[in-house]
Amino acid sequence: MFNFVKTWLSPNHSLFFLWQIWYRFRYNHYFNTVEKFPLTVKQRQAIIVNEDRNLVVAGAGTGKTSTVIGKIGFLTKTQRAAAKDILVVAYNRNAALELRERIEDKLDEKVTVETFHSIGKSILKNASYPNRPHPFVDQEEKLSNFLHEILKRCLKEGGFTDNYIEYFKKYEFKNVDEIKEFKSERQYANWLRTNHLITLNAERVKSHGELLIANFLFANGIDYIYEAYYSPSESSTSVNLNYRPDFFLPNYKIYIEYFGIDEDGNTASFVPREKYHEGMEWKFKTHRLAKTQLIDLYFYEKRSGQLLEVLKERLKSNGVQFSPVSRVNLFQGINNTGKDLRFLKLVQRFLSQYKERQNSINLNELMDRTKNNKRTHLFLKIFQVLLNAYNWELKKNQNIDFGDMISQAGTLIAEKRSPSPYKYIIIDEFQDISEGRYDLILQLLRQNKRTKLFCVGDDWQAIYRFAGSDHQIMTNFVKLFGRATTLKLDLTFRYNNQIASVSESFITKNPSQIRKNLKTLTQKATPQI
């Protein structure tokens, strides 16, 4: 009988609408007055639905927060839950404070409104587990300074130092395939703008291949000039005064050119192939007539990982002497160019995501799986040493960080050492959830089978990927949480129909985004963009 009733009360069943009409009629005054403006039909439907798992897909300006407040009030009015039985989760502290104030103002109820981190901290505290946050947890500058001190300490270890230096010499940037990955000059220019191709000798170069060559020369104590004007000392031929080979070794009168072609002579799609080859032939002819020594290197050598080995052999065969520079000079090159600070920012982002997911990620296994990816593998080897030193500092002072609040709380719940009292968990801005946060919620639901989940979010506004958020947890809601009801709020009050049409067309070029077909209160006859 119970299953039968549950089925026909589902939004997918026609009898649901009879049930919904009755609730809408009985609580019509509440729906009209709970917020400044009456709730829409779709908001009311989302509030009334009471499945075990509920997802409300709400476009911008469709009233996400109003729906959350309306849901809480409806639960208490219908006595489905008392205020103490409801847990509301907001993305950050300010959002939680604002939501808590609005609930108290509109509903005169004191509901538990927390962030994921404060939930985790409370769970640890209730289980008498270390829960004192380190002073840096909400001060990014202090965390950066803390990591910098750990890095300086680790650099006193030989093996770590070798890996650290090797990373900056060869693997600071992905071995990008310029020919395949960039379809336009603008696309490549954007990549250059976001990837600071600064050498250890503090020059900005124009390609990843040139960066590798420059760092190799610098690290081996070979003096060079980047893009020096070509001026052979003895030449009976006219010289193009604007010709600037990629590198010039003044002590050996050797020039180096790095050519951007693959094994078949192809260039990037935005580089005219025939014109580029004409330029190559002209350069070869110029050096041949002027009797200057040229070492020619190619993109396909970089693609295959052979570039620096080829360079090394060609330099040796031309009598170039190698005098590897000291670690002190290499550190100076790394620090003077700000590479150390950019690296620590990368470590900091990875650290926060790793700590949140440390229950499900084994770092040693991850390193084994990445042995064939030299860049990732080397980064993980460096990260492992920093992580161990970082965790030791936390443990020594009996501190935790944000990641511990999430992952360790999830462990305690899974071990049933922290019982969950909630009948309803309501999550706002669900598009910003991360894998660690997802696991924490999943453990709460597994521990208390009677807990219902109600999530409101907009996958179009998922902008925190850099902080570990994964909008696919929302777009794959049913797969990850099981049988669920999904409803859409499709009336926006924020913009007009013309803007809605253009934005939906643009965003849904990504097939993983949820189509919303937003309707608008305001209509315009002419384009607004």
C-alpha positions as CSV (number, residue, x, y, z in Angstrom):
1,M,0.0,0.0,0.0
2,F,2.8,2.4,1.0
3,N,4.6,1.9,-2.4
4,F,1.4,2.4,-4.3
5,V,0.7,5.7,-2.5
6,K,4.3,6.8,-3.0
7,T,4.0,6.0,-6.8
8,W,0.9,8.0,-7.4
9,L,2.1,10.9,-5.4
10,S,5.1,11.1,-7.7
11,P,5.2,14.2,-10.0
12,N,5.4,11.7,-12.9
13,H,1.9,10.4,-12.1
14,S,-1.3,12.2,-13.1
15,L,-2.9,11.8,-9.6
16,F,0.0,13.9,-8.2
17,F,-1.6,17.0,-9.7
18,L,-4.8,16.4,-7.7
19,W,-2.7,16.1,-4.5
20,Q,-0.8,19.2,-5.5
21,I,-3.9,21.2,-6.2
22,W,-5.3,20.4,-2.8
23,Y,-2.0,21.5,-1.1
24,R,-1.9,24.7,-3.2
25,F,-5.4,25.5,-2.3
26,R,-5.0,24.8,1.4
27,Y,-1.7,26.8,1.7
28,N,-2.5,29.4,-0.9
29,H,-2.2,32.3,1.6
30,Y,1.2,31.0,2.8
31,F,2.5,30.7,-0.8
32,N,1.3,34.2,-1.5
33,T,2.8,35.9,1.6
34,V,5.9,33.9,2.6
35,E,8.1,36.2,0.4
36,K,7.6,39.7,-0.9
37,F,5.9,38.5,-4.0
38,P,3.7,35.4,-4.4
39,L,5.6,32.2,-5.3
40,T,5.2,30.9,-8.9
41,V,3.4,27.7,-9.8
42,K,6.8,25.9,-10.3
43,Q,8.1,27.1,-7.0
44,R,5.0,25.8,-5.2
45,Q,5.3,22.5,-6.9
46,A,9.0,22.2,-6.0
47,I,8.1,22.9,-2.3
48,I,5.2,20.5,-2.2
49,V,7.1,17.5,-3.7
50,N,8.4,15.3,-0.9
51,E,10.4,12.5,-2.5
52,D,13.5,11.0,-0.8
53,R,15.8,12.8,-3.2
54,N,14.7,16.1,-4.8
55,L,16.6,18.3,-7.2
56,V,15.3,21.8,-8.2
57,V,17.1,23.1,-11.3
58,A,16.7,26.9,-11.0
59,G,17.9,29.3,-13.6
60,A,19.3,32.8,-12.7
61,G,16.6,35.0,-11.2
62,T,14.0,32.3,-10.8
63,G,13.9,32.5,-7.0
64,K,16.2,29.8,-5.7
65,T,16.5,31.2,-2.2
66,S,12.7,32.0,-2.0
67,T,12.1,28.3,-2.8
68,V,14.4,27.2,-0.1
69,I,12.7,29.5,2.5
70,G,9.3,28.4,1.2
71,K,10.3,24.7,1.6
72,I,11.4,25.1,5.2
73,G,8.3,27.0,6.2
74,F,6.1,24.4,4.4
75,L,7.8,21.5,6.3
76,T,7.2,23.1,9.7
77,K,3.6,24.2,8.8
78,T,2.6,20.7,7.7
79,Q,4.5,19.3,10.7
80,R,6.5,17.1,8.5
81,A,9.5,18.3,10.4
82,A,10.3,20.6,13.3
83,A,12.9,23.3,12.9
84,K,15.5,21.1,14.8
85,D,15.0,18.3,12.3
86,I,16.1,20.4,9.3
87,L,19.7,21.1,8.2
88,V,20.2,23.8,5.7
89,V,23.6,24.0,3.9
90,A,25.0,27.1,2.3
91,Y,28.2,27.4,0.2
92,N,30.1,29.9,2.4
93,R,29.9,31.7,5.7
94,N,28.3,34.9,4.4
95,A,25.7,33.0,2.4
96,A,24.8,31.0,5.6
97,L,24.5,34.1,7.7
98,E,22.2,35.8,5.1
99,L,20.0,32.7,4.7
100,R,19.8,32.2,8.5
101,E,18.6,35.9,8.9
102,R,16.0,35.6,6.1
103,I,14.6,32.4,7.6
104,E,14.2,34.0,11.0
105,D,12.7,37.1,9.5
106,K,10.3,35.4,7.1
107,L,9.4,32.3,9.1
108,D,10.3,33.1,12.7
109,E,12.0,29.8,13.0
110,K,15.5,28.9,14.2
111,V,16.8,26.3,11.7
112,T,20.3,25.0,11.7
113,V,22.1,26.7,8.8
114,E,25.7,25.7,8.2
115,T,28.4,25.6,5.7
116,F,29.9,22.2,4.8
117,H,33.0,23.1,6.8
118,S,31.1,24.1,9.9
119,I,29.1,20.8,9.7
120,G,32.3,18.9,9.6
121,K,33.8,20.8,12.5
122,S,30.6,20.1,14.6
123,I,30.8,16.4,13.8
124,L,34.4,16.2,14.8
125,K,33.7,18.1,18.0
126,N,30.7,15.9,19.0
127,A,32.9,12.8,18.5
128,S,35.6,14.4,20.8
129,Y,37.9,14.4,17.8
130,P,40.6,17.1,17.2
131,N,38.7,20.0,15.7
132,R,40.7,23.1,16.3
133,P,41.3,24.9,13.0
134,H,44.7,26.1,12.2
135,P,44.9,30.0,12.2
136,F,45.4,30.0,8.4
137,V,42.2,28.2,7.5
138,D,40.3,31.4,6.6
139,Q,43.3,33.5,5.8
140,E,44.8,32.7,2.5
141,E,47.9,34.8,2.9
142,K,48.8,33.0,6.2
143,L,48.4,29.7,4.4
144,S,50.7,30.8,1.6
145,N,53.3,31.9,4.1
146,F,53.0,28.6,5.9
147,L,53.5,26.6,2.7
148,H,56.4,28.8,1.8
149,E,58.1,28.0,5.1
150,I,57.5,24.3,4.6
151,L,59.0,24.6,1.1
152,K,62.2,26.3,2.3
153,R,62.6,23.5,4.9
154,C,62.1,20.7,2.4
155,L,64.6,22.3,0.0
156,K,67.3,21.4,2.4
157,E,66.8,17.7,1.4
158,G,68.8,16.7,-1.7
159,G,66.3,14.4,-3.4
160,F,63.5,16.9,-3.0
161,T,65.6,19.7,-4.3
162,D,66.6,17.7,-7.4
163,N,63.0,17.1,-8.2
164,Y,62.0,20.7,-7.6
165,I,64.7,22.0,-9.9
166,E,63.9,19.4,-12.6
167,Y,60.2,20.5,-12.5
168,F,61.1,24.1,-13.4
169,K,63.7,23.2,-16.0
170,K,61.4,20.9,-18.0
171,Y,57.9,20.4,-16.6
172,E,56.6,23.7,-15.4
173,F,54.2,23.8,-18.4
174,K,52.3,21.0,-20.1
175,N,54.0,19.7,-23.2
176,V,51.4,21.4,-25.3
177,D,50.8,20.3,-28.9
178,E,50.7,23.7,-30.7
179,I,49.9,22.2,-34.1
180,K,46.8,20.1,-32.9
181,E,45.5,22.1,-30.0
182,F,45.2,25.7,-31.4
183,K,42.9,26.4,-34.3
184,S,43.6,30.2,-34.5
185,E,46.3,32.7,-33.7
186,R,44.0,34.3,-31.2
187,Q,43.5,31.0,-29.3
188,Y,47.3,30.6,-29.2
189,A,47.8,34.2,-28.0
190,N,45.3,33.6,-25.2
191,W,47.2,30.5,-24.1
192,L,50.5,32.6,-24.1
193,R,48.8,35.2,-22.0
194,T,47.6,32.8,-19.3
195,N,50.9,30.7,-19.4
196,H,53.8,32.9,-18.4
197,L,56.6,31.5,-20.6
198,I,59.4,33.1,-18.6
199,T,62.7,31.4,-18.7
200,L,65.0,30.8,-15.7
201,N,67.1,33.6,-17.2
202,A,64.0,35.9,-16.9
203,E,63.2,36.3,-20.6
204,R,59.7,36.0,-22.0
205,V,59.8,33.6,-25.0
206,K,57.2,32.9,-27.7
207,S,56.8,29.1,-27.5
208,H,57.1,26.2,-25.1
209,G,59.9,24.7,-27.2
210,E,61.9,27.9,-26.9
211,L,61.4,27.9,-23.1
212,L,62.8,24.3,-22.8
213,I,65.8,25.3,-24.9
214,A,66.5,28.4,-22.9
215,N,66.2,26.7,-19.6
216,F,68.5,23.9,-20.8
217,L,71.2,26.4,-21.9
218,F,70.9,28.4,-18.6
219,A,71.0,25.3,-16.4
220,N,74.1,24.1,-18.2
221,G,76.0,27.4,-17.9
222,I,75.9,28.1,-21.7
223,D,75.8,31.8,-22.4
224,Y,73.1,32.7,-25.0
225,I,71.3,35.7,-26.3
226,Y,67.6,35.3,-27.1
227,E,66.6,36.7,-30.5
228,A,69.8,38.6,-31.1
229,Y,70.1,40.3,-34.5
230,Y,71.9,38.2,-37.0
231,S,75.3,39.8,-37.9
232,P,78.0,37.3,-39.1
233,S,81.4,38.8,-38.6
234,E,82.6,37.7,-42.1
235,S,80.1,37.7,-44.9
236,S,80.2,38.7,-48.5
237,T,76.5,38.4,-48.8
238,S,73.9,41.0,-48.0
239,V,72.2,40.4,-44.6
240,N,68.6,41.0,-43.7
241,L,69.0,43.4,-40.8
242,N,65.7,42.3,-39.3
243,Y,66.6,38.6,-39.1
244,R,66.7,37.5,-35.5
245,P,67.5,33.8,-34.9
246,D,65.9,32.3,-31.8
247,F,69.2,31.8,-29.9
248,F,72.8,32.9,-30.4
249,L,75.7,31.4,-28.4
250,P,78.3,34.3,-28.5
251,N,81.2,32.2,-27.1
252,Y,80.9,29.7,-29.9
253,K,79.3,31.8,-32.7
254,I,76.5,29.2,-33.0
255,Y,72.9,30.0,-33.8
256,I,69.9,27.9,-32.8
257,E,66.5,27.9,-34.6
258,Y,63.4,26.1,-33.4
259,F,61.0,25.3,-36.2
260,G,57.3,24.7,-35.5
261,I,56.7,21.8,-37.9
262,D,55.8,18.1,-37.4
263,E,57.3,15.1,-39.1
264,D,55.3,15.8,-42.3
265,G,56.3,19.4,-42.4
266,N,52.8,20.6,-41.2
267,T,52.5,23.8,-39.3
268,A,49.7,25.0,-37.0
269,S,46.5,25.6,-38.9
270,F,46.8,29.4,-38.4
271,V,50.4,29.5,-39.8
272,P,50.6,29.4,-43.7
273,R,52.5,26.2,-44.4
274,E,54.1,27.2,-47.7
275,K,55.2,30.7,-46.5
276,Y,56.7,29.1,-43.3
277,H,58.7,26.6,-45.4
278,E,60.0,29.4,-47.6
279,G,61.2,31.2,-44.5
280,M,62.9,28.1,-43.3
281,E,64.7,27.6,-46.6
282,W,65.8,31.2,-46.6
283,K,67.3,30.8,-43.1
284,F,69.2,27.7,-44.1
285,K,70.5,29.4,-47.2
286,T,71.5,32.5,-45.3
287,H,73.6,30.5,-42.8
288,R,75.1,28.4,-45.6
289,L,76.2,31.4,-47.6
290,A,77.5,33.3,-44.5
291,K,79.2,30.1,-43.3
292,T,77.6,30.5,-39.9
293,Q,76.9,27.4,-37.7
294,L,73.2,26.7,-37.3
295,I,71.6,24.1,-35.0
296,D,68.1,23.4,-36.3
297,L,65.5,21.9,-33.9
298,Y,61.9,21.0,-34.5
299,F,58.5,20.8,-32.9
300,Y,58.1,17.1,-33.5
301,E,61.2,16.5,-31.4
302,K,59.5,18.3,-28.5
303,R,56.3,16.4,-29.1
304,S,58.1,13.1,-28.8
305,G,60.1,14.2,-25.7
306,Q,63.5,14.1,-27.6
307,L,64.1,17.8,-28.0
308,L,66.6,18.4,-25.2
309,E,68.5,15.1,-25.9
310,V,68.9,16.2,-29.5
311,L,70.0,19.6,-28.4
312,K,72.5,18.1,-26.0
313,E,74.1,15.9,-28.7
314,R,74.2,18.7,-31.3
315,L,75.9,21.1,-28.8
316,K,78.5,18.5,-27.8
317,S,79.2,17.7,-31.5
318,N,79.9,21.4,-32.0
319,G,82.4,21.6,-29.1
320,V,80.1,23.4,-26.6
321,Q,81.3,23.0,-23.0
322,F,78.8,22.3,-20.3
323,S,79.2,23.9,-16.9
324,P,76.0,23.1,-14.9
325,V,75.1,26.1,-12.7
326,S,74.8,25.8,-8.9
327,R,71.6,25.1,-7.1
328,V,71.9,28.6,-5.6
329,N,71.8,30.2,-9.1
330,L,68.9,27.9,-10.1
331,F,66.9,28.8,-7.0
332,Q,67.7,32.5,-7.7
333,G,66.3,32.1,-11.3
334,I,63.2,30.4,-10.0
335,N,62.6,32.9,-7.2
336,N,63.4,36.1,-9.2
337,T,60.8,35.2,-11.8
338,G,58.1,34.4,-9.3
339,K,57.9,30.8,-10.4
340,D,58.1,29.6,-6.8
341,L,55.0,31.6,-5.8
342,R,53.0,30.4,-8.8
343,F,54.0,26.9,-8.0
344,L,52.9,27.2,-4.4
345,K,49.5,28.5,-5.5
346,L,49.1,25.4,-7.6
347,V,50.1,23.3,-4.6
348,Q,47.7,25.2,-2.4
349,R,44.7,24.5,-4.8
350,F,45.7,20.8,-5.2
351,L,46.2,20.5,-1.4
352,S,42.7,21.8,-0.6
353,Q,41.1,19.4,-3.1
354,Y,43.2,16.4,-2.0
355,K,42.6,16.9,1.7
356,E,38.8,17.0,1.1
357,R,39.0,13.7,-0.9
358,Q,41.8,11.9,1.1
359,N,39.3,9.2,2.1
360,S,38.9,8.1,-1.5
361,I,42.3,9.0,-3.0
362,N,45.5,7.1,-2.3
363,L,48.4,9.3,-3.2
364,N,50.8,6.3,-3.8
365,E,48.4,4.7,-6.1
366,L,47.9,7.9,-8.0
367,M,51.7,8.2,-8.4
368,D,51.8,4.7,-9.8
369,R,49.1,5.5,-12.3
370,T,50.9,8.6,-13.5
371,K,54.4,7.1,-14.1
372,N,54.1,7.6,-17.8
373,N,53.1,11.2,-17.4
374,K,56.4,12.7,-16.3
375,R,55.0,16.2,-15.5
376,T,52.2,14.9,-13.3
377,H,54.3,12.2,-11.7
378,L,57.1,14.7,-10.8
379,F,54.6,17.2,-9.3
380,L,53.1,14.4,-7.2
381,K,56.5,13.4,-5.9
382,I,57.1,17.0,-4.8
383,F,53.6,17.4,-3.4
384,Q,54.0,14.2,-1.3
385,V,57.0,15.6,0.6
386,L,55.2,19.0,1.1
387,L,52.0,17.2,2.2
388,N,53.9,15.1,4.8
389,A,55.6,18.1,6.2
390,Y,52.3,20.0,6.2
391,N,50.4,17.3,8.0
392,W,53.1,16.9,10.5
393,E,52.8,20.6,11.4
394,L,49.1,20.3,11.8
395,K,49.4,17.2,14.0
396,K,52.1,18.7,16.1
397,N,49.8,21.6,17.0
398,Q,46.7,19.4,17.1
399,N,45.1,21.5,14.3
400,I,43.0,20.6,11.3
401,D,42.3,22.4,8.1
402,F,39.2,22.8,5.9
403,G,39.9,19.6,4.0
404,D,40.1,17.7,7.3
405,M,36.7,19.1,8.4
406,I,35.1,17.5,5.4
407,S,37.0,14.2,5.0
408,Q,37.5,13.3,8.6
409,A,33.8,14.1,9.4
410,G,32.8,11.7,6.6
411,T,34.9,9.0,8.1
412,L,33.3,9.4,11.5
413,I,29.8,9.3,10.1
414,A,30.7,6.2,8.0
415,E,32.0,4.6,11.2
416,K,28.7,5.6,12.9
417,R,30.5,7.5,15.6
418,S,28.5,10.7,14.9
419,P,24.7,10.0,14.6
420,S,22.7,12.2,12.2
421,P,19.5,13.6,13.8
422,Y,18.1,15.3,10.6
423,K,14.9,14.4,8.8
424,Y,15.7,16.9,6.0
425,I,18.9,18.1,4.4
426,I,18.4,21.2,2.2
427,I,21.3,22.4,0.1
428,D,21.4,25.8,-1.6
429,E,23.7,26.6,-4.6
430,F,24.1,22.9,-5.2
431,Q,26.0,23.4,-8.4
432,D,29.1,24.3,-6.3
433,I,29.3,21.0,-4.5
434,S,32.6,19.1,-4.6
435,E,33.4,15.4,-4.4
436,G,34.4,15.7,-0.8
437,R,31.2,17.5,0.1
438,Y,29.2,15.0,-1.9
439,D,30.7,12.1,0.1
440,L,29.9,13.9,3.4
441,I,26.2,14.2,2.4
442,L,26.1,10.7,1.1
443,Q,27.4,9.4,4.4
444,L,24.8,11.3,6.3
445,L,22.1,9.9,4.1
446,R,23.4,6.3,4.4
447,Q,23.5,6.6,8.2
448,N,20.0,7.8,8.5
449,K,17.8,6.1,5.9
450,R,14.8,8.4,6.7
451,T,16.6,11.6,5.8
452,K,15.3,13.3,2.7
453,L,17.5,15.4,0.5
454,F,16.3,18.7,-1.2
455,C,18.9,20.4,-3.4
456,V,18.5,23.7,-5.3
457,G,21.1,24.9,-7.9
458,D,21.9,26.2,-11.3
459,D,24.6,24.3,-13.2
460,W,25.0,27.4,-15.5
461,Q,26.4,29.3,-12.6
462,A,29.0,26.7,-11.6
463,I,32.1,28.9,-11.3
464,Y,34.2,27.3,-8.5
465,R,35.9,24.5,-10.4
466,F,39.3,26.0,-9.3
467,A,38.2,25.3,-5.7
468,G,37.2,21.7,-6.4
469,S,33.5,22.1,-7.3
470,D,32.2,19.7,-9.9
471,H,28.9,20.7,-11.6
472,Q,28.6,17.1,-12.9
473,I,27.5,16.0,-9.5
474,M,24.4,18.1,-10.2
475,T,24.0,17.0,-13.8
476,N,24.4,13.3,-12.8
477,F,22.2,13.7,-9.7
478,V,20.1,10.5,-10.2
479,K,23.1,8.4,-11.0
480,L,24.9,9.5,-7.8
481,F,22.0,9.8,-5.3
482,G,19.6,7.2,-6.7
483,R,15.9,7.6,-7.7
484,A,15.0,11.3,-7.6
485,T,12.5,13.9,-8.7
486,T,13.9,16.7,-10.8
487,L,11.9,19.9,-11.2
488,K,12.8,23.1,-13.0
489,L,12.1,26.7,-12.1
490,D,11.7,28.2,-15.5
491,L,10.4,31.8,-15.0
492,T,13.1,34.4,-14.5
493,F,12.5,37.9,-13.2
494,R,16.1,39.0,-13.8
495,Y,16.2,39.6,-17.6
496,N,14.1,39.7,-20.7
497,N,13.4,37.1,-23.4
498,Q,16.1,38.3,-25.8
499,I,18.9,37.9,-23.2
500,A,17.5,34.6,-22.1
501,S,17.5,33.2,-25.7
502,V,21.1,34.3,-26.4
503,S,22.5,33.1,-23.0
504,E,20.8,29.7,-23.3
505,S,22.0,29.3,-26.9
506,F,25.6,30.1,-25.8
507,I,25.7,28.0,-22.6
508,T,24.1,24.9,-24.1
509,K,26.8,24.6,-26.7
510,N,28.3,22.5,-23.9
511,P,26.1,19.3,-24.2
512,S,26.7,18.5,-20.4
513,Q,24.7,21.6,-19.4
514,I,21.0,21.2,-18.5
515,R,18.6,22.8,-20.9
516,K,16.1,25.1,-19.1
517,N,14.0,26.8,-21.8
518,L,13.6,29.8,-19.5
519,K,10.6,32.0,-19.7
520,T,10.8,35.6,-18.8
521,L,8.5,38.1,-17.2
522,T,9.8,40.9,-19.4
523,Q,9.4,40.6,-23.2
524,K,11.3,42.6,-25.8
525,A,10.7,42.6,-29.5
526,T,14.3,43.6,-30.6
527,P,17.7,42.1,-29.8
528,Q,19.2,43.3,-26.5
529,I,22.8,42.1,-27.1
